[in-house]
Amino acid sequence: MQRAWIFPVVLVLWAGSPAASRPVFQTVAGDSYASQRAAMVAEQIQRRGVMDARVLEAMRAVPRHLFVPEALRNAAYEDRPLSIGHGQTISQPYIVAHMTEALEVRPADRVLEIGTGSGYQAAVLARLAREVYTIEIVPELAKQAAVRLQPYRNVQVRAGDGYAGWPERAPFHRIMVTAAPERIPQPLIDQLAPGGRMVIPVGTAEQWMTVLEKTSSGVVERRTIPVRFVPFTRSRAG
């Protein structure tokens, strides 16, 4: 069994109002990227039909340039994915927004993310949910993401195989997967709370963004858009 490392980003706030778990990141005065974030939301996201006001606010607020390699910061708000090393990418801004809107995160939700990557998607989710648990299979990326996510008090990062989920923190109201498996892992379905929702790219040669809902009558799946994600990888032990 693969050892899993947990990186407590900062103290997780479990009690109090949902607002107590909002990230404490403060935009630096004279932030030269603020206008780029606003343009990104208006031109890349709203124009393509993402309308959820909370999602749009989160995308305007989270400093995406801090979640990409320094050499790529000037490209952080472009309409494309970017390499973050180790064969992984940070998704195109529109895809982040599309997945986040499809997840329908509520302020009191506990969210599991599989595939932390640079930590950007977790930061967006942190502004919407009460608790975020995120798992990254590449230890180096998990460590880097934990550092970047230090301002977000309601996030915990674990390095390990995401196929098994995070059973000791289950059930989850919402689950997001940011890499594409051939089929949806059963342990993740099992850890989804009744009435819960999962957003996950599924497929190999052909991939579709899939929304799964756990209803009283069973699991219901629907496709949204065709996508291209890195494959869902497992540990050798897995």
Backbone bond lengths (Angstrom), bond angles and torsions (degrees), N, CA, C in turn:
res aa  C-N    CA-C-N  psi(-1)  N-CA   C-N-CA  omega(-1)  CA-C   N-CA-C  phi
1 M - - - 1.470 - - 1.522 109.49 -
2 Q 1.302 116.58 132.75 1.467 120.58 -177.68 1.520 110.37 -71.97
3 R 1.318 116.51 136.37 1.451 120.77 174.94 1.520 109.21 -71.67
4 A 1.320 116.01 139.76 1.469 120.60 178.67 1.518 108.59 -114.69
5 W 1.322 116.05 133.81 1.451 121.39 177.09 1.514 109.04 -103.78
6 I 1.319 117.62 134.01 1.458 121.50 177.02 1.513 108.23 -107.59
7 F 1.328 115.91 130.40 1.452 121.81 177.63 1.521 107.90 -109.99
8 P 1.359 118.61 99.02 1.455 118.42 176.13 1.516 108.36 -70.34
9 V 1.307 116.83 111.98 1.456 121.39 -171.64 1.511 110.30 -60.79
10 V 1.281 117.75 -54.67 1.457 124.94 167.02 1.511 104.57 -150.94
11 L 1.333 117.89 -176.36 1.446 120.97 179.76 1.525 109.71 -57.13
12 V 1.339 116.46 127.39 1.451 120.64 178.50 1.520 108.47 -85.14
13 L 1.319 116.61 130.12 1.453 121.92 -179.62 1.520 109.19 -91.73
14 W 1.336 116.80 110.69 1.453 119.68 -178.46 1.534 111.95 -96.76
15 A 1.321 117.39 -24.58 1.458 120.65 -173.84 1.514 110.49 -109.30
16 G 1.321 114.90 167.64 1.453 119.94 178.20 1.512 111.23 92.53
17 S 1.307 116.77 -172.30 1.454 121.36 -177.24 1.515 110.18 -75.09
18 P 1.355 117.88 156.89 1.464 120.45 177.48 1.512 112.30 -54.84
19 A 1.328 117.68 -31.20 1.464 120.06 -179.72 1.515 112.08 -64.05
20 A 1.361 116.34 -23.29 1.463 119.18 -179.03 1.506 112.28 -65.80
21 S 1.344 117.19 -22.15 1.461 120.31 -178.10 1.517 112.86 -97.13
22 R 1.337 117.65 9.69 1.451 119.99 176.61 1.521 110.47 -65.02
23 P 1.321 118.66 145.46 1.456 121.19 178.80 1.525 111.02 -58.55
24 V 1.327 115.91 147.28 1.455 120.17 -179.53 1.515 111.60 -96.00
25 F 1.349 117.55 7.23 1.463 119.90 179.58 1.522 110.28 -58.34
26 Q 1.293 116.32 130.60 1.458 121.74 176.43 1.519 108.93 -113.06
27 T 1.332 116.38 129.07 1.458 120.12 178.74 1.520 109.40 -64.03
28 V 1.304 116.36 130.11 1.452 121.19 179.90 1.524 109.43 -67.99
29 A 1.326 116.24 136.40 1.457 120.20 178.97 1.521 109.59 -56.31
30 G 1.328 116.14 135.48 1.450 119.95 -179.38 1.513 112.91 75.99
31 D 1.340 117.06 22.94 1.458 121.74 179.31 1.533 109.20 -56.12
32 S 1.309 116.74 112.11 1.462 120.62 -175.54 1.518 112.73 -75.42
33 Y 1.346 117.03 -7.99 1.459 120.24 -178.71 1.521 112.75 -97.23
34 A 1.329 118.72 -6.42 1.464 120.99 -175.87 1.525 111.62 -59.49
35 S 1.317 117.04 -42.38 1.462 119.46 -179.54 1.522 110.72 -68.37
36 Q 1.334 117.51 -32.41 1.462 120.26 177.50 1.526 110.80 -67.77
37 R 1.341 116.42 -37.68 1.464 119.32 177.31 1.525 110.61 -64.81
38 A 1.328 116.32 -43.05 1.465 119.72 179.24 1.521 111.03 -62.19
39 A 1.337 116.89 -42.44 1.463 120.49 178.60 1.524 110.84 -66.52
40 M 1.330 117.30 -39.04 1.462 121.67 178.06 1.525 110.13 -57.26
41 V 1.336 116.03 -47.20 1.470 120.03 -178.25 1.522 110.79 -65.98
42 A 1.322 117.06 -45.40 1.464 120.62 -176.27 1.522 112.13 -68.32
43 E 1.337 116.61 -44.96 1.461 120.21 -170.31 1.526 114.10 -91.15
44 Q 1.331 117.54 -33.30 1.460 120.19 -175.69 1.523 113.34 -98.35
45 I 1.335 116.12 -28.46 1.466 119.98 -169.59 1.522 112.07 -108.27
46 Q 1.336 117.30 -57.85 1.461 119.08 179.90 1.527 111.85 -62.76
47 R 1.315 117.18 -39.51 1.470 120.16 -179.75 1.518 112.54 -62.25
48 R 1.318 116.58 -25.13 1.463 120.06 179.53 1.528 111.77 -93.06
49 G 1.317 117.39 5.61 1.458 119.38 170.22 1.509 117.37 105.65
50 V 1.333 119.28 0.64 1.467 120.28 176.00 1.528 107.57 -76.21
51 M 1.332 117.09 122.68 1.454 120.98 -172.20 1.520 114.23 -123.32
52 D 1.334 118.66 -11.29 1.463 120.89 -176.94 1.527 109.92 -60.08
53 A 1.326 117.42 119.64 1.465 121.76 -173.95 1.527 112.07 -63.80
54 R 1.324 118.10 -36.43 1.469 120.69 -179.40 1.529 110.61 -69.05
55 V 1.320 116.32 -38.85 1.464 119.94 177.80 1.522 110.38 -65.31
56 L 1.327 116.98 -45.04 1.463 120.41 -179.96 1.521 111.01 -62.03
57 E 1.329 117.00 -40.25 1.471 120.47 178.96 1.522 110.63 -63.80
58 A 1.344 116.69 -41.57 1.464 120.24 179.05 1.515 111.30 -63.89
59 M 1.323 117.24 -40.58 1.463 121.13 179.90 1.521 111.37 -68.03
60 R 1.327 117.40 -31.86 1.471 119.77 175.96 1.524 111.18 -73.03
61 A 1.330 116.67 -28.86 1.463 120.67 -171.49 1.523 114.17 -88.32
62 V 1.333 117.65 -38.69 1.469 119.78 -173.35 1.523 110.06 -74.61
63 P 1.333 117.65 125.93 1.476 121.96 -177.31 1.527 111.63 -75.74
64 R 1.310 117.12 85.39 1.465 122.58 -175.19 1.524 111.96 -55.17
65 H 1.328 117.78 -33.44 1.468 120.39 -177.15 1.525 112.25 -63.97
66 L 1.339 117.64 -20.86 1.461 120.44 177.88 1.524 112.45 -82.25
67 F 1.334 117.41 -5.30 1.465 121.93 -178.31 1.526 112.47 -110.70
68 V 1.326 117.33 14.51 1.457 121.73 175.67 1.523 108.30 -123.19
69 P 1.333 118.40 160.04 1.468 119.58 176.00 1.522 110.64 -56.13
70 E 1.315 116.33 144.35 1.465 120.96 -174.86 1.527 112.25 -54.81
71 A 1.326 116.45 -36.11 1.468 119.74 -179.13 1.525 112.79 -66.29
72 L 1.340 117.07 -16.54 1.471 120.73 -177.84 1.521 112.54 -108.80
73 R 1.313 118.29 9.70 1.464 119.55 -175.09 1.516 113.19 -59.87
74 N 1.314 117.46 -35.90 1.462 119.44 179.85 1.522 112.54 -67.39
75 A 1.340 116.36 -15.88 1.460 120.81 178.52 1.529 112.38 -102.96
76 A 1.322 117.40 5.61 1.462 121.31 -171.12 1.521 113.47 -59.82
77 Y 1.341 117.67 -31.55 1.461 120.65 -174.56 1.524 112.54 -104.47
78 E 1.321 116.18 13.54 1.456 119.88 175.98 1.525 111.16 -76.26
79 D 1.306 115.98 160.34 1.459 123.62 -173.80 1.527 110.91 -83.94
80 R 1.328 116.15 61.20 1.469 120.06 -178.29 1.514 109.91 -165.36
81 P 1.339 117.66 157.61 1.462 120.36 172.75 1.522 110.13 -72.11
82 L 1.322 116.98 159.70 1.461 122.24 179.25 1.522 109.73 -132.29
83 S 1.320 116.49 145.85 1.459 121.47 177.81 1.524 110.57 -70.70
84 I 1.338 115.85 137.72 1.469 120.60 174.31 1.531 110.20 -118.70
85 G 1.329 116.75 12.48 1.454 121.10 179.04 1.522 111.98 90.13
86 H 1.331 115.83 167.08 1.471 123.24 178.10 1.534 111.48 59.87
87 G 1.332 116.88 27.55 1.448 120.56 179.30 1.517 114.54 73.21
88 Q 1.334 117.97 15.15 1.458 122.54 -176.89 1.529 110.25 -114.22
89 T 1.332 115.41 163.07 1.460 120.57 -179.33 1.523 110.63 -134.60
90 I 1.336 114.79 160.58 1.458 121.48 165.74 1.523 105.53 -96.80
91 S 1.317 116.38 129.98 1.463 120.39 -171.91 1.526 112.26 -66.89
92 Q 1.312 115.20 154.81 1.454 123.52 171.39 1.535 109.11 -52.12
93 P 1.346 118.98 138.24 1.464 120.64 -177.16 1.524 114.24 -51.79
94 Y 1.328 117.50 -41.63 1.458 119.31 -179.70 1.527 111.93 -61.26
95 I 1.326 116.99 -39.90 1.466 120.15 -179.61 1.522 110.19 -64.89
96 V 1.335 117.53 -40.93 1.470 121.08 176.10 1.525 109.57 -58.07
97 A 1.324 116.65 -47.09 1.464 120.86 -178.33 1.526 111.17 -66.88
98 H 1.339 117.32 -42.24 1.467 120.97 -180.00 1.527 110.70 -60.72
99 M 1.336 117.35 -47.28 1.455 121.00 -179.48 1.525 110.90 -64.64
100 T 1.319 116.12 -40.36 1.458 119.86 -177.66 1.520 110.61 -67.20
101 E 1.323 117.48 -42.49 1.465 120.02 177.72 1.528 110.51 -64.04
102 A 1.337 117.16 -42.91 1.462 120.91 -179.59 1.525 112.14 -63.08
103 L 1.336 116.89 -28.11 1.464 120.78 -178.92 1.529 112.10 -72.47
104 E 1.344 117.31 -25.73 1.468 122.29 178.56 1.530 111.84 54.05
105 V 1.316 115.82 57.39 1.463 121.60 -178.16 1.527 110.45 -73.21
106 R 1.329 115.47 133.78 1.463 122.15 177.61 1.519 109.66 -105.53
107 P 1.337 118.39 156.22 1.465 120.93 -174.30 1.528 114.89 -58.20
108 A 1.318 119.15 -28.09 1.466 121.17 -177.96 1.521 113.41 -94.36
109 D 1.329 118.45 5.05 1.462 121.30 -173.05 1.521 113.41 -75.31
110 R 1.350 114.17 147.66 1.457 122.37 166.30 1.527 106.22 -99.70
111 V 1.355 116.76 123.32 1.461 121.95 -173.34 1.524 110.10 -117.10
112 L 1.322 116.45 137.66 1.457 123.00 171.81 1.521 108.21 -110.08
113 E 1.335 115.64 131.07 1.459 120.99 173.52 1.525 108.86 -116.43
114 I 1.319 116.73 131.87 1.463 121.87 175.26 1.522 107.16 -107.65
115 G 1.330 116.07 116.88 1.459 121.76 -178.18 1.517 111.41 102.59
116 T 1.324 116.29 71.44 1.468 121.45 -176.76 1.514 111.95 -62.67
117 G 1.340 116.36 -41.25 1.460 120.01 -176.60 1.511 110.93 58.94
118 S 1.315 116.74 -126.07 1.470 121.17 -178.91 1.519 112.10 -79.79
119 G 1.341 117.67 -15.35 1.463 121.44 -177.58 1.513 114.15 101.34
120 Y 1.340 117.76 -4.20 1.468 120.19 -174.95 1.522 112.77 -63.95
121 Q 1.328 117.41 -47.68 1.462 119.03 -179.78 1.523 111.08 -62.26
122 A 1.331 117.52 -38.41 1.459 120.50 177.60 1.521 111.34 -62.42
123 A 1.337 116.99 -37.38 1.461 120.79 178.53 1.519 110.67 -65.21
124 V 1.328 117.12 -40.06 1.466 120.72 177.04 1.529 109.74 -64.01
125 L 1.322 117.12 -46.06 1.462 120.87 179.20 1.525 111.73 -62.88
126 A 1.331 116.45 -33.99 1.465 120.65 -178.66 1.515 112.33 -62.43
127 R 1.313 117.29 -27.97 1.454 120.87 178.60 1.522 112.34 -78.10
128 L 1.339 116.53 -12.59 1.457 120.75 -174.86 1.518 113.61 -110.22
129 A 1.338 117.41 -27.58 1.459 122.31 -171.85 1.526 111.70 -111.92
130 R 1.313 115.54 167.60 1.458 120.28 176.02 1.526 111.44 -79.53
131 E 1.336 117.12 -42.83 1.459 122.08 -178.44 1.523 108.98 -136.27
132 V 1.331 116.81 139.57 1.462 122.31 176.65 1.519 108.77 -129.39
133 Y 1.323 116.20 126.36 1.457 123.17 174.73 1.526 106.45 -115.72
134 T 1.332 116.64 127.93 1.456 119.17 -175.14 1.520 110.73 -133.64
135 I 1.326 116.24 136.61 1.468 123.05 -173.75 1.521 109.55 -120.29
136 E 1.332 116.07 132.69 1.468 122.57 178.78 1.525 109.08 -128.93
137 I 1.336 116.50 128.32 1.458 120.31 -176.27 1.524 112.94 -75.72
138 V 1.336 118.71 -24.03 1.473 121.93 179.83 1.527 108.33 -90.31
139 P 1.342 118.72 110.55 1.462 120.15 -174.66 1.521 114.04 -56.18
140 E 1.347 117.06 -38.80 1.470 119.48 -179.02 1.522 111.24 -63.06
141 L 1.332 117.01 -41.29 1.459 120.03 178.41 1.520 111.15 -67.68
142 A 1.332 117.27 -37.70 1.465 120.43 178.03 1.524 111.08 -61.34
143 K 1.332 116.44 -42.98 1.470 120.07 179.63 1.520 111.03 -64.68
144 Q 1.338 116.33 -43.65 1.462 119.78 179.78 1.523 111.12 -64.38
145 A 1.328 116.41 -42.10 1.459 119.96 179.83 1.521 111.45 -64.24
146 A 1.333 116.82 -38.41 1.463 119.83 179.54 1.518 111.00 -60.64
147 V 1.325 116.59 -37.69 1.466 120.03 177.79 1.524 110.05 -67.11
148 R 1.322 116.65 -46.78 1.469 119.73 -179.00 1.529 112.15 -63.49
149 L 1.335 116.18 -29.90 1.456 120.37 -175.65 1.525 113.67 -90.58
150 Q 1.318 117.25 6.89 1.463 119.49 -179.50 1.528 114.02 -54.59
151 P 1.341 120.05 -34.91 1.468 117.99 178.30 1.524 114.72 -69.54
152 Y 1.327 118.06 -10.16 1.452 120.81 -174.47 1.527 109.24 -100.93
153 R 1.308 116.00 104.12 1.458 121.69 -168.67 1.516 114.07 -75.01
154 N 1.306 117.67 -12.58 1.461 120.37 -176.10 1.525 112.74 -107.47
155 V 1.345 117.13 24.21 1.463 121.71 -178.03 1.521 110.29 -119.98
156 Q 1.337 116.59 137.89 1.460 122.18 167.83 1.525 108.43 -123.49
157 V 1.336 115.77 138.80 1.467 122.67 -178.69 1.517 109.22 -113.67
158 R 1.317 115.88 134.36 1.465 120.74 175.77 1.519 109.04 -125.70
159 A 1.336 116.68 139.11 1.456 121.80 171.05 1.521 108.06 -94.87
160 G 1.327 116.51 122.36 1.454 119.46 -179.42 1.510 111.32 169.57
161 D 1.323 115.44 -175.58 1.458 123.23 -178.81 1.526 108.67 -82.03
162 G 1.334 116.82 116.30 1.456 120.11 -176.01 1.507 114.90 -76.46
163 Y 1.332 118.11 -9.77 1.471 120.16 -177.87 1.525 111.57 -57.03
164 A 1.328 116.03 -37.55 1.465 120.90 -177.79 1.512 112.85 -84.24
165 G 1.325 117.26 -2.61 1.456 120.32 -179.50 1.517 112.11 67.91
166 W 1.341 116.27 -150.09 1.464 122.71 -178.36 1.530 106.16 -134.03
167 P 1.348 117.56 73.17 1.471 121.19 -168.76 1.518 115.06 -58.34
168 E 1.329 117.50 -33.09 1.464 118.49 -177.76 1.517 113.17 -71.13
169 R 1.334 117.89 -12.94 1.467 121.63 176.27 1.523 112.38 -108.46
170 A 1.324 116.71 -0.78 1.469 120.77 179.37 1.534 109.64 -73.46
171 P 1.330 118.28 159.54 1.456 126.65 3.91 1.524 112.25 -83.42
172 F 1.339 115.24 161.05 1.455 122.38 178.98 1.524 109.51 -112.66
173 H 1.324 114.79 140.07 1.461 119.17 177.12 1.532 111.08 -74.06
174 R 1.330 115.29 -31.63 1.450 121.04 -178.31 1.533 108.84 -140.30
175 I 1.344 116.37 142.06 1.463 122.18 175.38 1.521 108.05 -132.04
176 M 1.331 116.24 132.06 1.461 121.75 174.73 1.523 109.01 -121.64
177 V 1.326 116.06 135.39 1.461 121.91 178.73 1.521 107.40 -120.41
178 T 1.336 116.67 129.58 1.465 120.80 -174.09 1.528 112.89 -112.80
179 A 1.329 116.23 23.47 1.462 122.62 170.61 1.519 106.40 -141.79
180 A 1.334 116.39 156.86 1.468 119.97 -169.47 1.522 112.32 -100.61
181 P 1.338 118.34 113.68 1.463 121.23 169.84 1.520 110.53 -86.13
182 E 1.322 115.91 164.73 1.466 119.77 175.69 1.526 110.32 -68.67
183 R 1.332 115.43 -35.42 1.463 121.42 175.14 1.526 108.43 -144.33
184 I 1.310 116.86 160.81 1.465 121.21 -175.47 1.523 109.61 -69.72
185 P 1.340 118.61 125.63 1.476 121.07 -179.45 1.532 111.56 -61.28
186 Q 1.310 116.55 128.81 1.465 121.06 -179.36 1.531 112.82 -61.05
187 P 1.360 119.60 -38.91 1.469 118.08 178.67 1.531 113.52 -58.01
188 L 1.332 117.31 -32.35 1.460 119.78 178.44 1.531 110.53 -71.18
189 I 1.320 116.86 -39.10 1.465 119.88 175.86 1.524 109.61 -61.98
190 D 1.334 116.12 -42.77 1.463 120.73 -179.01 1.526 111.68 -62.72
191 Q 1.347 117.04 -33.53 1.471 120.69 -177.15 1.524 113.25 -86.13
192 L 1.314 117.65 -1.68 1.455 121.86 177.02 1.527 109.09 -81.23
193 A 1.315 116.21 129.94 1.457 121.00 -179.18 1.523 111.05 -67.70
194 P 1.333 118.47 153.73 1.463 120.09 173.06 1.529 109.95 -55.18
195 G 1.317 116.11 132.77 1.458 120.63 -175.29 1.513 113.43 82.43
196 G 1.334 116.81 1.37 1.458 121.71 -177.06 1.514 112.60 -80.04
197 R 1.327 114.30 172.42 1.463 121.05 -174.91 1.521 109.64 -138.92
198 M 1.330 116.05 141.71 1.458 122.83 176.06 1.524 108.81 -126.41
199 V 1.340 116.25 140.21 1.460 122.04 172.93 1.518 107.45 -120.03
200 I 1.346 116.92 125.81 1.461 120.63 -170.91 1.530 109.87 -154.83
201 P 1.345 117.88 134.36 1.466 119.52 170.98 1.526 108.90 -77.83
202 V 1.310 116.97 135.04 1.468 120.65 -175.59 1.525 109.58 -130.04
203 G 1.342 115.30 134.82 1.455 119.93 175.18 1.516 111.78 130.65
204 T 1.331 115.52 172.05 1.463 121.63 178.90 1.527 108.58 -115.84
205 A 1.326 117.97 -86.70 1.461 119.93 179.35 1.524 111.15 -65.12
206 E 1.331 116.07 -38.98 1.462 121.69 176.04 1.523 108.14 -117.97
207 Q 1.314 116.72 125.57 1.462 120.73 -178.19 1.531 110.12 -120.04
208 W 1.333 114.58 143.56 1.456 121.09 175.22 1.518 109.75 -130.54
209 M 1.329 116.53 137.46 1.448 119.55 170.88 1.524 107.51 -68.45
210 T 1.310 115.19 128.97 1.459 121.30 -173.68 1.515 110.36 -123.30
211 V 1.323 115.82 134.60 1.459 122.14 175.08 1.521 107.87 -108.70
212 L 1.327 115.91 121.61 1.461 122.14 -179.61 1.524 108.54 -112.19
213 E 1.327 115.80 132.50 1.465 120.53 176.71 1.521 109.21 -122.54
214 K 1.335 115.80 137.96 1.458 121.54 179.59 1.528 108.08 -99.20
215 T 1.313 116.39 102.15 1.449 121.58 -175.74 1.525 110.77 -102.92
216 S 1.322 116.37 173.22 1.464 120.85 179.01 1.520 112.10 -65.85
217 S 1.321 116.75 -20.28 1.465 120.57 -179.59 1.531 112.90 -102.43
218 G 1.320 117.27 2.91 1.453 120.75 178.19 1.519 112.40 132.09
219 V 1.331 115.28 -169.08 1.457 121.71 -178.49 1.525 109.57 -91.46
220 V 1.334 115.32 131.71 1.454 121.75 179.45 1.521 108.36 -118.38
221 E 1.337 117.51 130.83 1.461 122.39 179.94 1.526 110.59 -120.05
222 R 1.332 115.37 145.97 1.465 120.08 171.44 1.527 108.77 -145.66
223 R 1.319 116.52 150.15 1.458 122.84 178.33 1.521 109.92 -94.50
224 T 1.341 115.61 149.99 1.461 119.50 176.00 1.527 110.78 -113.78
225 I 1.340 117.99 -71.27 1.460 120.83 -175.66 1.533 110.14 -134.00
226 P 1.352 117.90 153.51 1.468 119.99 172.17 1.528 109.60 -71.88
227 V 1.325 116.57 142.83 1.470 121.14 -175.68 1.520 109.78 -141.54
228 R 1.324 115.09 173.21 1.452 121.70 174.37 1.526 108.19 -138.61
229 F 1.341 116.64 104.74 1.455 122.92 -179.35 1.529 109.77 -116.34
230 V 1.335 116.36 159.91 1.457 120.48 172.69 1.527 107.96 -65.31
231 P 1.340 118.18 151.32 1.460 120.16 -178.78 1.524 112.28 -64.59
232 F 1.313 115.75 150.04 1.467 123.35 173.43 1.535 106.81 -73.60
233 T 1.327 116.92 115.82 1.457 120.68 -176.69 1.523 111.03 -102.58
234 R 1.314 116.05 153.43 1.460 123.81 179.15 1.515 108.97 -118.06
235 S 1.322 115.85 156.78 1.452 120.28 170.84 1.522 108.75 -70.86
236 R 1.311 116.73 159.91 1.474 119.50 178.39 1.511 109.88 -61.62
237 A 1.349 116.31 -36.02 1.460 120.00 179.41 1.520 110.92 -66.31
238 G 1.400 115.10 -31.07 1.462 118.70 -179.94 1.500 112.89 -75.05
